[in-house]
Amino acid sequence: MSNQNESYIRIRGARCHNLKNINVDLPHNQLTVVTGVSGSGKSSLVFDTIHSEGQRRFIENMSPGTRQLLSQMQPADVDQISGLPPTISIDQVQRSQSRRSTLATMTELYDYFRLLYAQLGTVYCSQCEQPLHQQSAEQIVDLILKLEQRQKVMILSPLIKAKKGEHTALLNKIAKEGFVRARVDGVVIDVAQPPELQENDYHDIEIIIDRIIVKEGINARLKESVDLALKHGNGTCIVSQEMESGWSDRFLSTRLACGRCSLSFPDPEPRSFSFNSPYGACQLCQGLGVIEDDSDKEQTCPECQGARINTYSRSVKISGSSIDQIMSQTAPGVLTWVETWENNELKSYTTKDQEIASQMIPAIKNRLEYLCEIGLGYIGLARSTRTLSGGEHQRARLAACLGSGSTGACYILDEPTVGLHASETEKLLQILNRLKQSGNTVVVVEHDLDVVLACDFLLDLGPQAGEQGGEIVASGTYQQVIQNTKSFTARALNTKFQFNRSNTPDKDDIDEEIVLTGARFHNLKDVTFKVPLQKLVCVTGVSGCGKSSLVMDTLVPALQNAIKGSHDQSLEYLSLEGADQLQHVRKIDQSPIGRSGRSNPATFCGVWDEIRKLFAKTKIARIRGYTARRFSFNAKEGRCAICQGQGFRRIDLQFLPDIYLPCRECKTKRFNRQTLSVKYRGKSVSDLLEMSIDEATTFFDQIPKVSKVLRTLKETGLGYLALGQPSTMLSGGEAQRLKLATELAIGSTGNTLLVLDEPTRGLHAADIDRLLNLLRRLLQQNHSVLMIEHHPQVIFAADWIVDLGPEGGEAGGQIIDEGTPEEIALREAGPTGRMLNRAL
């Protein structure tokens, strides 16, 4: 267990995956950065050893039933870890795939707003939109007593409102109960001589409970009359006072009701605003905000217009805004609304209501400020978390943790700078330092040189990937590490950026280009976007400036439609020129390579089909009649029947991340015993799946169809991956590089535009050089490369840069500069230009 007196997390004998029995001490209450080339063992140490042990210790404190369920959870392969505080992992895996999860719910902002609206919200009639107020009988009496002295008042009990009929029976009933007068259609009558009412007309009938003159000494009589009126009026009454122009009515109720529309409403409570609850969710879309049409396409719910909550929930307002209207804004907009309401209107609330607000407003403002500081101020609070990038998802969870104000924990982060422009990294560092100053230990897996420079303790693993990694190459302060000549990280830190002039075009030399005119999607402001062909083009800019809207959401689908000879009217642009110069457009993003854990690098790049054929040709396979299908985990006859070829079974912990336990039947082998008994060159199919790409490249060097693809994967820096590594265990960056390498290995016919989204994610500076070499090879094949990227190393190597901005959200959506890296650095027109200039 953790010893609070220790000043370090002491790790002894860590052997997980490729770790070579390493020993290391990580300081408490400091910022530690773990770096190294891809596959060097960073995640094995930080996530699979430190966090895994922290999770195991947490589970030890659960109920016996839960512990028994998780008894198969393998402990971390380490001799000892001491001084370990509770661990909180904030990685880029979007564990919550719920369609109901939003940025507001993830950061707990929505929970605070639900409480705020339940306690302080004013209910408006859903028909006439008049505010409704509740009063107790005592409050109604006090209200009448505050009228001017000698004021004539009638207290009435409403029975029917705008209802057809003669109502003879009702009037007779009023008389039998001892009442003398009633008001029918605004006229006072004697109930002993009721008027004849037209059956087909609408009528209003109220009992006149009492007629009084406001003066001292009527308290008891007034209380009795009000109680009687509320009793007969089902919790409602009318106080009518005589004015110069006639009698003026005021409808009062001990419950939420509209006398004008004869509608009553329940008291608001937190669940009234939850789209996860039947009490708050829109019935048509069931709280999703969208419905599927006949063609299975999602469209905005016509009932709630995407608000997710029902009519009643939308009728509760604070300062004229419903909760869904607040959630539709970004963090800066909501922060402004909260401060305006707090400063101008909250003062008019009762002391009790102000006290309630004071308990919630600080927590709300803190979370909103953290979202702004961490670079997510451009995202609407109602945005689904399924649409967030890995970096955005991680920073949103970080904002939630900051808002909780926890201390004494060990926060573990996986590349939190992903998706951030270099100019925004400083904001992230301020957040990490705030966590540290609050008494927390922060351990970050990161390659960003600015984060490395700012750390208190730097741990560099390597020297290379896979079996050639897993060792501590250097450790200590930044100054200590950069002196180590064996460290790839030290070399990167000591290398000065320079321009790559080998393929840099002048404006007059650009003959072939794509020109997209009038792009207006999301925050784009009538943008004209020019993409030189057969060049390495980099689109950059701060978070939320419109890069993805321009490239992924507008240009790519427009080009794909143009190549097919079609046009999508929903795309928001005016014209597209130059598409006839392309034959293919390949979008290579960071989405998973498969929908199930059975997908892996071998199946994705196509080599597994060739390997299965080799197994089918073995002597034992031919004797048994096994075809290549037998060696697929999608075939029932060959795979393990218990885990269905997954090798693991997933345990849903609900409030914790899912865990994967080894299959009790095949012990992660994936196939049944009969299939595993077939060997190719002494290896079973499971043995081959466990091979790294580096090992497999050597093993299959005599099989051209396999070795060509594997060599390309190795050259991309993916040699450390196992052939059978489940797609669910690949990072977004690994998935993207796998797609890129497969594209390069298979090769596209004709002119192809390859579009990449942050391909350097997860890459060390040494790996980025490999990536750039691969991209140059594609250019030599007369293809074109367009990428969204923030990394200075790539921006310096680009042939052409398009810089969007100047800021995120509505303050962005414009091209602020374009040209060669030298021109961008010289002009310093935006954050990218200033960053390039500083880096030089």
Secondary structure as UniProt FT lines:
FT   TURN            4..5
FT   STRAND          8..14
FT   TURN            17..18
FT   STRAND          22..27
FT   TURN            28..29
FT   STRAND          31..36
FT   TURN            38..39
FT   HELIX           42..45
FT   HELIX           46..51
FT   HELIX           52..59
FT   TURN            60..61
FT   HELIX           64..69
FT   TURN            70..72
FT   STRAND          80..82
FT   STRAND          87..90
FT   TURN            99..100
FT   HELIX           103..106
FT   TURN            107..108
FT   HELIX           109..120
FT   STRAND          122..124
FT   TURN            126..128
FT   STRAND          131..132
FT   HELIX           137..145
FT   TURN            149..150
FT   STRAND          152..164
FT   HELIX           168..176
FT   TURN            177..178
FT   STRAND          181..184
FT   TURN            185..186
FT   STRAND          187..190
FT   TURN            191..192
FT   TURN            199..200
FT   STRAND          202..213
FT   TURN            216..217
FT   HELIX           219..232
FT   TURN            233..234
FT   STRAND          236..243
FT   TURN            244..245
FT   STRAND          246..253
FT   STRAND          256..258
FT   TURN            259..262
FT   STRAND          263..265
FT   HELIX           270..273
FT   TURN            275..276
FT   TURN            278..280
FT   TURN            283..287
FT   STRAND          290..292
FT   TURN            294..295
FT   STRAND          298..300
FT   TURN            302..306
FT   HELIX           311..314
FT   STRAND          316..318
FT   TURN            319..320
FT   STRAND          321..322
FT   HELIX           323..327
FT   HELIX           331..344
FT   HELIX           346..348
FT   HELIX           351..373
FT   TURN            374..375
FT   TURN            377..378
FT   TURN            381..382
FT   HELIX           385..387
FT   HELIX           390..404
FT   STRAND          410..414
FT   TURN            416..419
FT   HELIX           422..424
FT   HELIX           425..437
FT   TURN            438..439
FT   STRAND          441..445
FT   HELIX           449..454
FT   STRAND          457..462
FT   HELIX           466..468
FT   STRAND          471..476
FT   HELIX           478..481
FT   TURN            482..483
FT   TURN            485..486
FT   HELIX           488..494
FT   TURN            502..503
FT   HELIX           507..509
FT   STRAND          513..519
FT   TURN            522..523
FT   STRAND          527..532
FT   TURN            533..534
FT   STRAND          536..540
FT   TURN            543..544
FT   HELIX           547..550
FT   HELIX           551..555
FT   HELIX           556..564
FT   TURN            569..570
FT   STRAND          575..577
FT   HELIX           579..581
FT   STRAND          584..588
FT   TURN            597..598
FT   HELIX           601..604
FT   TURN            605..606
FT   HELIX           607..616
FT   HELIX           619..624
FT   HELIX           628..631
FT   TURN            633..634
FT   TURN            636..638
FT   TURN            641..645
FT   STRAND          648..651
FT   STRAND          659..662
FT   TURN            664..668
FT   HELIX           673..676
FT   TURN            681..682
FT   HELIX           685..690
FT   HELIX           693..699
FT   TURN            700..702
FT   HELIX           704..713
FT   HELIX           714..718
FT   TURN            719..720
FT   TURN            723..724
FT   HELIX           727..729
FT   HELIX           732..746
FT   STRAND          752..757
FT   TURN            759..762
FT   HELIX           765..780
FT   TURN            781..782
FT   STRAND          784..788
FT   HELIX           792..797
FT   STRAND          800..805
FT   HELIX           809..811
FT   STRAND          814..819
FT   HELIX           821..827
FT   HELIX           831..839
//
